């Protein structure tokens, strides 16, 4: 009985505020736009009894999803989100790996402090971290002033409001997600393996490439998914740094809902985004599962 | 001890400069006298004064604080219960759905969580305001709390609670007197995580907030969309300072607690 009470409360909460809302999104994605309040049809009319339920299900269709395939905007936005997420994940890996490697090779007594330095920016406001790049990257920003002052460029660079600014923003804000799992993998690595490789005549670099790098693979995979998954649906970074030129699906969804007030299409956009996300999420879970089994 | 190689030292230095320079610039330019944010015109604290006189920001800050305290407390209670269910309840009908609902919000894009909750609130005719933001924040942060707490519960020695039960405690007493004090550090860090998530959230709050209640991130977002402003720099500096002090204190406290526990365990081992 007590166990029942313990389960019931969080269970009911999640069903009502997570599962049901999700079903509502699914339902509205199959509805039509209507000039009514709320602005979609059909509405479930239980007072009409069985006929009401029949009319309700009869009124649902896949029109919005067909619309998503015919209008260029949507598939372009999905593709461009995928492209931006992939490129920035790889860039984060390129920045994060050397840092994680350096941390794992650093003297033992420095490591907790370095760990702290990696996590600390992560706990300050996401919005502020993204905002801090607006002043740096704008045409009259600090970076351009610096480069102009050095005489390296003669015209200010256009970085803000281009995809490049979005890449920088994603690398900057998600870097801890990449560093921590790679560091964890490198930290577990048995140093004697490297010594053995060097004894057997490998150069430092070959030893790294043949031993360390493959053994840190699961950390890299975990880090890449931890960056890729949230980057794909990102809204704040493209809207502050990307300008109107950068298409990302999170931004399209937000604007479809708030500016165009087209709830059925916004819901359909959300459903498709979730379907796309299922693939990396399942792959990520598999990687973690394998990792756990290997650890036992 | 091998010295750090030239390559490692460089990549770490550059990496940390990359992580901290943007925020450092923000802090420095919050003390800039000029309205033009990119040109230095002498030291001044006037933007902090402006900020303190800005009613809209103060109101939003107050709403944000209320929402964060309420939602993180609720999330800690619900999340700890959920963690107990996940670790201890064994099999029950609907367990797969339950653990799915715990993990899904962690990877769900915020725009989707926000959209779905907004559609729910409109569907049931709940007016958007502080209450709806609290409900929304509690829902996603309870999942984070339950992940943090359940990772501690997995290593918890059940025989301690069984001993309390043998000595005549009721189940609830055994939990409150034995288990809770032991898992307290995890519960507290869960609360802190939920609190910062709530303070930080822009997307879900913009979907679930109404005209009657605006949170600080929503205000900041609408201000920075128009460009960099010295007032926002001042606000950012205040927030960065609060977080830095909070995180450093928390880590010192937990480090001291860990040392104390180790000493106690060693003493118990000798006895």
Interface residues (C-beta under 8 A of the other chain):
Chain A: X2 X3 X6 X7 X9 X10 X11 X13 X14 X15 X17 X18 X19 X20 X21 X22 X24 X25 X28 X38 X95 X98 X99 X101 X102 X103 X105 X106 X107 X114 X116 X117 X118 X119 X120 X121 X123 X124 X125 X126 X127 X128 X129 X131 X132 X133 X134 X135 X136 X138 X140 X141 X142 X145 X172 X175 X229 X230 X232 X233 X234 X235 X236 X239 X240 X250 X253 X254 X257 X263 X266 X267 X270 X273 X274 X277 X281
Chain B: X1 X4 X5 X7 X8 X9 X11 X12 X15 X16 X18 X19 X20 X22 X23 X25 X26 X29 X37 X38 X78 X79 X81 X82 X84 X85 X89 X92 X94 X97 X98 X101 X102 X104 X105 X107 X108 X109 X110 X111 X112 X115 X116 X117 X119 X120 X122 X123 X135 X136 X138 X139 X142 X146 X171 X196 X199 X200 X202 X203 X217 X220 X221 X224 X225 X227 X228 X232 X233 X236 X239 X240 X243 X244 X247 X248 X251
